[in-house]
Amino acid sequence: MKGRVVATLVGAALTSVVLATPAQAQLNYYTQGWFTSATWATCNGSAPPAGAPVGNTCVTPAFSLAYIAKAPDGGLIRSGSIVSLGNFALTVTGSATVSPGAAIFTLAIQQLNPTTGVGSLVGSISGTVMMNDAFSSMIWVPSANSVTIGSTTYAMIFNDGGPAAGRGIAIAVNNAANPTSIQAIATTGTLTTDVAPEPASIVLLGTGLLGIAGAVRRRRAGRALPV
């Protein structure tokens, strides 16, 4: 009976050790975005109040560039995930070249969990669009490649080829049904309720408890021998 009790204690102890490992932190957020330009009056957006995802559209005689905001997720997102920061939808109706600095896009991340806060990425939109060839070399180049809110960092995933390689997002000719996705890798700190022992400590604890169980079994066997 004692051996069975000790074996049970061994299993329970090892289970509690495993459960003491840190729980991975999770997050939730939504986005807001707007365009500003000194050239086109219809591109003069402004920062919306916090509380809901908000997009914006920049309209010119040659193109219409919309930002589609990202709504909060129904559940929490695991740290280390690739997340969406919204989409660009570009519709071309003519030909035009946008010089660097002529149009600015601001992306605001409104974080809800694990801490509330806001972080922004601001950058120039530039490039050429042509309707006849359905061509676009337009890119958004933010001033930074990541934004941190509390203990959470959103690291932008830039293009790995073309004019935007390593520095921004290429905006293809598309529409709301086939947008250009803005993505990032979101990482945040871990949440713990206990200090997790090192793997070596787990092995030693398990070995020691199993040794106790063996000693109890040997003692019972000794008592069973005739005098």
Backbone bond lengths (Angstrom), bond angles and torsions (degrees), N, CA, C in turn:
res aa  C-N    CA-C-N  psi(-1)  N-CA   C-N-CA  omega(-1)  CA-C   N-CA-C  phi
1 M - - - 1.465 - - 1.526 110.99 -
2 K 1.370 115.07 -42.77 1.465 118.43 -179.76 1.517 110.73 -63.53
3 G 1.365 116.61 -39.51 1.461 119.21 179.65 1.512 111.57 -61.69
4 R 1.333 116.22 -39.44 1.460 119.97 179.47 1.522 110.78 -65.64
5 V 1.331 116.06 -39.95 1.470 119.95 179.52 1.521 110.74 -64.09
6 V 1.349 116.25 -44.19 1.455 120.08 -179.21 1.522 110.29 -64.75
7 A 1.348 118.09 -41.09 1.461 120.92 178.26 1.518 110.58 -60.25
8 T 1.335 115.71 -39.67 1.461 119.72 177.76 1.519 111.01 -63.68
9 L 1.339 115.59 -41.32 1.459 120.18 178.59 1.520 111.29 -63.79
10 V 1.342 116.97 -37.71 1.458 120.77 178.17 1.515 110.30 -60.76
11 G 1.336 116.37 -48.71 1.468 119.69 180.00 1.508 111.90 -62.00
12 A 1.342 117.42 -42.41 1.461 120.64 -179.72 1.511 111.45 -64.88
13 A 1.342 117.07 -40.00 1.459 120.50 -179.01 1.518 111.26 -65.56
14 L 1.347 116.27 -44.36 1.461 119.25 179.19 1.514 111.23 -64.56
15 T 1.337 116.86 -37.53 1.475 120.22 177.76 1.509 111.08 -63.28
16 S 1.344 116.74 -42.89 1.458 119.59 -179.22 1.515 111.23 -65.95
17 V 1.354 117.08 -32.99 1.456 120.32 178.31 1.513 110.36 -66.26
18 V 1.337 116.44 -45.00 1.466 120.45 179.36 1.518 110.88 -62.47
19 L 1.336 116.05 -41.93 1.464 119.38 -179.18 1.520 112.45 -69.47
20 A 1.318 118.46 -12.94 1.461 121.17 -179.42 1.519 112.58 -81.23
21 T 1.360 117.19 -4.02 1.463 119.20 178.51 1.516 109.64 -66.26
22 P 1.344 118.18 151.68 1.458 120.84 -175.48 1.520 112.65 -62.02
23 A 1.330 116.52 139.01 1.461 121.84 174.12 1.524 108.53 -82.42
24 Q 1.337 116.28 137.85 1.453 119.27 -177.14 1.522 110.57 -73.66
25 A 1.321 116.23 133.36 1.456 121.18 -178.33 1.521 110.31 -68.91
26 Q 1.314 115.87 155.15 1.452 121.88 -179.81 1.518 109.75 -129.96
27 L 1.337 116.57 162.27 1.460 119.85 -175.14 1.517 111.22 -142.87
28 N 1.320 115.14 165.88 1.461 122.68 174.25 1.526 107.65 -153.96
29 Y 1.333 116.56 151.38 1.454 121.30 -172.91 1.527 109.24 -166.59
30 Y 1.324 115.87 172.26 1.463 121.60 167.13 1.521 107.48 -144.39
31 T 1.341 117.53 169.83 1.457 119.92 -175.71 1.526 112.26 -124.82
32 Q 1.323 114.47 160.22 1.464 123.68 173.61 1.533 107.44 -138.68
33 G 1.318 117.40 145.91 1.458 119.21 -179.56 1.515 111.68 -151.34
34 W 1.355 116.00 149.18 1.463 119.57 -179.75 1.533 110.76 -154.00
35 F 1.337 114.93 152.53 1.463 123.43 -179.49 1.523 110.20 -104.54
36 T 1.319 116.86 144.78 1.462 122.36 172.50 1.525 108.35 -134.68
37 S 1.340 116.24 146.26 1.459 121.26 179.27 1.517 109.73 -155.84
38 A 1.331 115.41 141.37 1.466 120.50 175.77 1.520 110.90 -83.09
39 T 1.331 116.41 -8.96 1.469 121.09 -175.67 1.523 112.63 -98.56
40 W 1.323 116.23 -43.10 1.464 120.68 -175.56 1.526 110.55 -110.55
41 A 1.304 116.00 117.30 1.468 120.94 -177.77 1.522 111.68 -63.56
42 T 1.347 116.59 -30.83 1.465 119.56 -178.01 1.526 112.74 -78.14
43 C 1.335 117.10 0.17 1.463 120.43 177.58 1.522 111.81 -106.05
44 N 1.290 118.06 10.16 1.462 121.01 -176.64 1.532 111.25 -89.62
45 G 1.316 114.51 76.48 1.451 119.53 175.52 1.518 110.52 -81.64
46 S 1.314 116.84 -179.90 1.466 121.70 179.49 1.518 108.75 -150.21
47 A 1.327 115.61 163.74 1.459 120.94 -177.50 1.523 110.46 -65.92
48 P 1.340 118.30 121.96 1.464 120.62 178.25 1.520 110.61 -79.24
49 P 1.315 118.21 159.72 1.464 119.93 175.65 1.518 110.46 -67.77
50 A 1.323 115.74 150.35 1.460 119.99 178.20 1.520 110.13 -68.19
51 G 1.314 115.92 156.20 1.455 120.14 177.08 1.508 113.75 134.82
52 A 1.340 117.46 -23.82 1.463 120.42 -178.05 1.522 109.43 -156.89
53 P 1.349 117.75 151.59 1.463 120.02 174.71 1.526 110.55 -65.54
54 V 1.325 117.22 134.96 1.467 122.16 -177.13 1.524 109.06 -136.56
55 G 1.338 116.26 130.46 1.452 122.17 175.52 1.521 110.43 -105.13
56 N 1.337 115.41 -173.89 1.454 120.65 -176.73 1.530 108.13 -159.88
57 T 1.333 117.16 159.51 1.464 121.39 179.41 1.522 109.93 -133.47
58 C 1.330 115.43 135.45 1.461 122.91 174.86 1.532 107.86 -106.75
59 V 1.322 117.15 118.36 1.465 121.70 -174.82 1.532 109.80 -115.41
60 T 1.343 116.25 129.42 1.464 122.68 175.57 1.532 107.65 -132.84
61 P 1.335 118.70 169.44 1.472 119.50 176.96 1.522 113.72 -61.18
62 A 1.334 118.51 -22.10 1.461 121.27 -175.91 1.526 114.09 -101.48
63 F 1.313 117.32 -22.27 1.466 118.52 -177.96 1.524 110.53 -159.63
64 S 1.331 113.63 163.76 1.460 122.18 172.44 1.527 106.90 -128.30
65 L 1.320 115.76 120.99 1.466 120.88 -178.52 1.521 109.00 -116.61
66 A 1.311 115.73 116.18 1.463 121.09 -178.05 1.521 110.30 -109.98
67 Y 1.325 114.74 148.20 1.461 120.87 170.35 1.515 107.49 -112.17
68 I 1.331 115.94 126.84 1.466 122.64 179.76 1.519 107.44 -105.28
69 A 1.321 117.21 116.02 1.466 121.99 -173.08 1.523 111.67 -73.98
70 K 1.324 114.51 158.05 1.463 122.61 177.70 1.520 109.61 -95.84
71 A 1.338 116.58 125.21 1.461 121.79 179.18 1.523 110.49 -84.14
72 P 1.346 118.58 160.05 1.466 120.01 177.11 1.530 110.52 -61.16
73 D 1.333 116.40 149.19 1.456 120.55 176.97 1.521 110.36 -77.74
74 G 1.343 114.94 156.06 1.461 119.15 177.54 1.514 112.36 -68.79
75 G 1.332 116.69 -28.14 1.461 122.02 177.11 1.512 109.87 -129.50
76 L 1.320 116.02 174.78 1.452 120.40 -179.54 1.524 111.06 -75.64
77 I 1.331 116.15 152.65 1.459 123.42 -177.87 1.525 108.44 -103.90
78 R 1.323 116.83 135.36 1.458 120.87 -178.74 1.530 111.11 -72.09
79 S 1.309 116.09 139.41 1.463 121.56 176.69 1.524 110.61 -58.30
80 G 1.335 116.06 138.90 1.458 121.51 -178.49 1.512 113.46 94.03
81 S 1.335 117.54 0.28 1.460 121.46 -178.49 1.529 111.31 -79.61
82 I 1.329 115.53 153.67 1.461 121.26 168.22 1.521 106.96 -82.86
83 V 1.324 116.38 122.71 1.464 121.02 -174.09 1.526 110.68 -119.45
84 S 1.311 115.35 156.97 1.463 121.79 176.40 1.524 109.98 -91.02
85 L 1.335 115.78 137.87 1.467 121.33 174.73 1.525 110.37 -112.24
86 G 1.329 116.43 22.25 1.451 120.82 -179.51 1.522 111.42 107.13
87 N 1.331 116.31 -173.94 1.464 121.89 -175.86 1.526 111.67 -138.94
88 F 1.335 115.58 151.64 1.463 122.84 167.98 1.528 108.18 -101.30
89 A 1.321 117.23 137.23 1.461 122.08 174.18 1.529 108.03 -125.82
90 L 1.327 116.84 114.28 1.462 122.98 -175.19 1.532 110.54 -110.55
91 T 1.308 116.13 123.07 1.460 122.54 174.54 1.522 108.25 -117.22
92 V 1.340 117.19 124.87 1.460 121.96 -175.32 1.529 109.99 -104.14
93 T 1.341 115.89 129.74 1.468 121.80 179.69 1.521 112.24 -120.59
94 G 1.318 117.53 2.86 1.461 121.73 -179.04 1.514 109.55 -169.49
95 S 1.323 116.64 -154.13 1.462 121.53 178.85 1.521 109.34 -125.30
96 A 1.332 115.82 138.06 1.463 119.90 -179.10 1.512 109.80 -163.09
97 T 1.329 114.80 155.02 1.465 121.95 173.26 1.508 108.43 -122.43
98 V 1.309 115.69 127.18 1.462 122.25 179.60 1.526 107.78 -103.38
99 S 1.327 116.78 118.00 1.463 121.44 -179.77 1.525 110.60 -75.26
100 P 1.333 117.87 149.05 1.474 119.98 176.31 1.524 111.39 -54.35
101 G 1.314 116.37 130.88 1.456 122.07 179.83 1.515 114.18 92.04
102 A 1.339 117.98 -12.34 1.469 120.13 -179.10 1.525 111.56 -73.95
103 A 1.314 117.54 -27.91 1.468 121.82 177.86 1.530 108.40 -135.27
104 I 1.318 115.65 135.76 1.464 122.03 -177.95 1.523 109.08 -120.81
105 F 1.319 115.78 137.58 1.471 120.30 174.18 1.522 109.05 -119.12
106 T 1.334 115.56 132.95 1.469 122.38 177.80 1.518 109.22 -114.68
107 L 1.329 116.00 126.07 1.464 122.50 177.49 1.521 108.69 -112.28
108 A 1.326 116.39 121.72 1.467 121.94 179.22 1.520 109.34 -111.52
109 I 1.344 115.74 128.50 1.466 121.84 175.71 1.527 107.62 -101.89
110 Q 1.311 116.03 116.66 1.464 121.70 178.47 1.531 108.01 -99.24
111 Q 1.327 116.56 102.94 1.458 120.28 -176.28 1.524 111.41 -85.14
112 L 1.338 115.15 139.22 1.459 122.08 -179.99 1.530 112.55 -109.40
113 N 1.323 117.53 -27.63 1.459 123.25 -176.56 1.536 108.84 -154.19
114 P 1.323 120.88 140.50 1.465 127.94 9.06 1.525 114.94 -80.12
115 T 1.324 118.30 -18.42 1.457 121.79 172.91 1.520 108.24 -130.95
116 T 1.302 117.06 152.42 1.457 120.05 176.44 1.524 109.24 -82.64
117 G 1.318 115.10 148.94 1.453 120.04 179.90 1.514 110.26 166.84
118 V 1.318 116.37 172.97 1.456 120.97 -179.87 1.526 109.45 -134.53
119 G 1.315 115.46 142.44 1.456 121.94 174.30 1.517 108.67 -135.55
120 S 1.324 117.73 144.63 1.463 120.92 -174.99 1.530 111.83 -126.18
121 L 1.325 114.98 148.07 1.454 123.71 172.22 1.517 107.99 -122.79
122 V 1.323 117.24 123.61 1.466 122.42 -176.96 1.520 108.39 -119.56
123 G 1.339 116.46 135.68 1.452 118.25 179.40 1.508 113.31 -162.52
124 S 1.321 114.86 164.88 1.461 122.81 -178.06 1.527 110.75 -83.16
125 I 1.329 115.18 143.68 1.458 122.12 171.43 1.516 107.61 -109.43
126 S 1.337 116.81 127.23 1.458 120.08 -178.52 1.525 109.99 -149.58
127 G 1.345 114.99 163.67 1.453 119.73 178.16 1.522 111.45 137.10
128 T 1.311 115.30 -175.24 1.459 122.41 -176.90 1.517 110.50 -118.91
129 V 1.339 115.98 142.41 1.470 121.57 174.20 1.527 108.77 -127.65
130 M 1.336 116.46 145.73 1.465 122.32 177.20 1.515 108.99 -140.85
131 M 1.323 116.84 126.35 1.453 121.10 -176.00 1.520 111.37 -71.14
132 N 1.356 118.53 -44.24 1.452 121.52 -173.65 1.522 112.60 -59.62
133 D 1.322 117.21 -37.19 1.464 121.24 -179.30 1.529 112.56 -99.56
134 A 1.336 116.04 3.82 1.463 120.69 -175.29 1.527 109.55 48.00
135 F 1.343 114.31 49.10 1.462 121.26 -172.68 1.520 111.24 -107.92
136 S 1.309 115.10 142.62 1.461 120.72 174.64 1.520 109.86 -148.34
137 S 1.336 115.84 127.59 1.465 121.40 169.40 1.529 109.28 -113.49
138 M 1.325 115.73 19.60 1.458 121.20 -176.79 1.524 109.96 -70.90
139 I 1.320 116.71 136.44 1.459 121.75 178.15 1.528 109.63 -137.68
140 W 1.318 113.99 154.17 1.471 120.83 171.37 1.518 106.85 -109.84
141 V 1.344 116.34 123.64 1.455 122.19 -179.29 1.529 108.41 -117.25
142 P 1.336 117.70 97.89 1.473 120.09 178.98 1.521 111.24 -70.45
143 S 1.314 115.84 158.43 1.464 121.54 -177.07 1.525 112.43 -73.82
144 A 1.330 117.74 -13.52 1.464 122.07 178.92 1.524 108.44 -141.08
145 N 1.335 116.30 159.26 1.460 119.60 179.68 1.517 113.00 -100.27
146 S 1.330 117.13 5.10 1.463 120.47 176.51 1.526 109.50 -159.93
147 V 1.321 114.93 163.61 1.464 120.68 175.33 1.525 107.36 -139.55
148 T 1.331 116.80 139.35 1.456 122.10 -178.49 1.519 110.41 -117.11
149 I 1.326 115.57 131.24 1.466 122.65 176.87 1.520 107.28 -124.79
150 G 1.320 117.40 110.74 1.464 120.43 -174.66 1.521 109.80 61.86
151 S 1.340 116.04 -122.48 1.466 120.94 179.17 1.529 112.01 -97.61
152 T 1.329 117.12 9.19 1.465 121.25 -175.81 1.526 110.51 -107.63
153 T 1.326 116.67 133.37 1.459 122.31 178.53 1.525 109.98 -119.56
154 Y 1.326 115.29 131.23 1.460 122.18 174.77 1.530 107.09 -106.74
155 A 1.337 116.72 106.24 1.460 122.27 -178.64 1.526 108.73 -95.30
156 M 1.319 116.64 118.07 1.455 121.60 -176.11 1.532 111.36 -63.44
157 I 1.323 115.82 143.87 1.459 122.13 173.19 1.527 107.22 -102.83
158 F 1.326 116.23 98.61 1.462 121.25 -179.17 1.529 110.37 -83.69
159 N 1.320 115.50 165.32 1.458 120.37 176.44 1.529 110.37 -62.60
160 D 1.327 116.30 147.54 1.463 120.57 178.93 1.525 112.13 -103.45
161 G 1.323 118.01 9.65 1.457 121.67 178.52 1.514 110.59 -155.98
162 G 1.338 117.20 163.22 1.455 121.64 178.86 1.513 113.07 79.14
163 P 1.344 116.98 -170.68 1.474 121.41 -176.68 1.529 113.99 -61.45
164 A 1.338 116.59 -25.82 1.469 119.80 -177.53 1.522 112.95 -92.77
165 A 1.329 117.66 5.07 1.469 121.26 -174.37 1.519 112.20 -56.90
166 G 1.317 115.20 121.04 1.452 121.38 175.54 1.508 115.90 73.21
167 R 1.335 117.85 3.15 1.472 118.15 -176.68 1.518 114.50 -138.75
168 G 1.319 118.86 -4.94 1.455 118.20 -178.88 1.515 113.38 -178.20
169 I 1.344 114.70 -165.62 1.459 123.70 -176.86 1.525 108.84 -115.31
170 A 1.325 117.46 122.71 1.455 121.86 175.01 1.526 109.09 -79.31
171 I 1.329 117.06 131.26 1.465 122.27 -176.99 1.522 108.20 -105.37
172 A 1.313 117.07 105.47 1.458 122.13 -177.50 1.523 110.92 -79.45
173 V 1.334 116.11 159.41 1.468 120.83 172.80 1.524 106.84 -68.04
174 N 1.299 115.93 119.96 1.464 120.53 -177.95 1.518 108.36 -158.60
175 N 1.303 116.55 -159.66 1.467 121.64 175.73 1.520 108.03 -151.09
176 A 1.322 116.68 -172.10 1.463 120.03 -176.30 1.527 112.13 -62.67
177 A 1.341 117.33 -24.14 1.464 120.45 -179.84 1.526 112.12 -83.04
178 N 1.336 117.54 -16.64 1.466 121.33 -178.93 1.525 109.17 -140.21
179 P 1.331 117.33 67.54 1.472 120.91 -172.37 1.518 113.10 -81.65
180 T 1.331 115.03 169.25 1.465 122.73 172.27 1.528 108.37 -92.32
181 S 1.308 116.50 120.21 1.459 120.59 -175.86 1.527 111.75 -82.91
182 I 1.328 116.32 137.53 1.462 123.38 172.65 1.524 106.45 -101.76
183 Q 1.333 116.92 121.47 1.458 119.79 -174.48 1.523 111.74 -128.08
184 A 1.328 114.29 159.30 1.463 121.32 177.81 1.520 108.88 -150.93
185 I 1.321 115.96 162.66 1.463 121.74 171.08 1.519 106.82 -101.46
186 A 1.327 116.46 120.11 1.465 121.40 -176.52 1.520 109.98 -103.75
187 T 1.331 116.37 123.82 1.457 121.11 178.20 1.519 108.99 -129.23
188 T 1.320 115.21 141.93 1.454 119.84 179.26 1.515 109.30 -140.65
189 G 1.331 117.38 169.29 1.456 121.79 -175.80 1.507 112.03 -66.99
190 T 1.363 116.43 169.07 1.457 121.73 179.58 1.517 110.51 -92.66
191 L 1.325 115.33 151.62 1.454 121.85 176.89 1.515 107.91 -107.55
192 T 1.333 118.75 124.63 1.455 121.50 -178.77 1.517 110.37 -128.73
193 T 1.341 115.36 147.59 1.459 121.23 174.50 1.525 110.31 -113.52
194 D 1.323 117.35 -4.92 1.461 121.59 -179.83 1.524 107.77 -154.68
195 V 1.319 115.63 163.97 1.465 120.13 177.29 1.517 108.23 -89.66
196 A 1.301 117.93 121.09 1.458 121.67 -178.72 1.516 109.95 -81.25
197 P 1.343 118.08 130.22 1.458 120.04 177.73 1.519 110.88 -72.16
198 E 1.337 116.17 160.58 1.450 120.58 176.13 1.525 109.73 -69.35
199 P 1.350 118.82 156.44 1.470 121.30 179.21 1.528 113.09 -54.29
200 A 1.347 118.09 -38.35 1.465 120.47 179.44 1.522 111.46 -61.77
201 S 1.339 116.39 -37.64 1.462 120.51 179.51 1.523 110.74 -66.84
202 I 1.341 116.31 -36.06 1.462 120.28 178.83 1.527 110.02 -63.27
203 V 1.355 115.78 -43.95 1.466 119.98 179.97 1.526 110.58 -62.45
204 L 1.343 117.40 -44.79 1.463 120.95 -179.07 1.523 111.22 -63.56
205 L 1.322 116.55 -40.72 1.459 119.81 179.96 1.518 109.99 -63.89
206 G 1.352 116.23 -46.04 1.459 119.73 179.94 1.515 111.45 -62.53
207 T 1.341 117.71 -41.70 1.467 121.78 179.78 1.521 110.98 -63.39
208 G 1.337 117.01 -43.39 1.457 120.87 -179.99 1.515 112.46 -63.31
209 L 1.319 117.03 -42.73 1.464 120.37 -179.85 1.518 111.13 -67.31
210 L 1.336 116.07 -39.16 1.461 119.23 177.83 1.533 110.40 -65.47
211 G 1.356 116.98 -35.03 1.460 120.19 176.98 1.520 112.05 -63.08
212 I 1.334 115.20 -39.51 1.470 119.87 177.75 1.521 110.00 -62.43
213 A 1.346 115.14 -42.97 1.470 119.40 179.76 1.513 110.44 -61.31
214 G 1.366 117.85 -41.32 1.468 121.17 178.89 1.513 111.76 -63.95
215 A 1.349 117.13 -39.72 1.464 120.99 179.88 1.513 111.19 -63.41
216 V 1.325 117.09 -40.22 1.466 120.92 179.63 1.514 110.05 -64.61
217 R 1.373 117.27 -40.91 1.460 119.82 179.32 1.527 111.58 -65.38
218 R 1.353 117.02 -39.17 1.469 119.74 179.03 1.525 111.16 -66.13
219 R 1.342 116.80 -38.51 1.466 120.38 179.47 1.518 110.53 -63.72
220 R 1.346 116.87 -41.06 1.471 119.92 178.78 1.515 110.47 -65.41
221 A 1.334 116.66 -38.73 1.450 119.47 -179.85 1.524 111.02 -65.30
222 G 1.364 116.84 -38.27 1.469 121.00 178.00 1.510 112.76 -62.21
223 R 1.346 115.45 -38.59 1.467 119.18 179.82 1.530 111.74 -68.87
224 A 1.294 118.35 -22.97 1.471 120.80 -176.37 1.529 112.68 -79.90
225 L 1.378 117.85 -12.76 1.452 120.57 -179.35 1.536 110.23 -71.52
226 P 1.338 117.76 144.79 1.486 119.67 178.61 1.535 110.30 -71.84
227 V 1.355 115.02 149.04 1.470 122.12 -178.43 1.524 109.23 -80.06
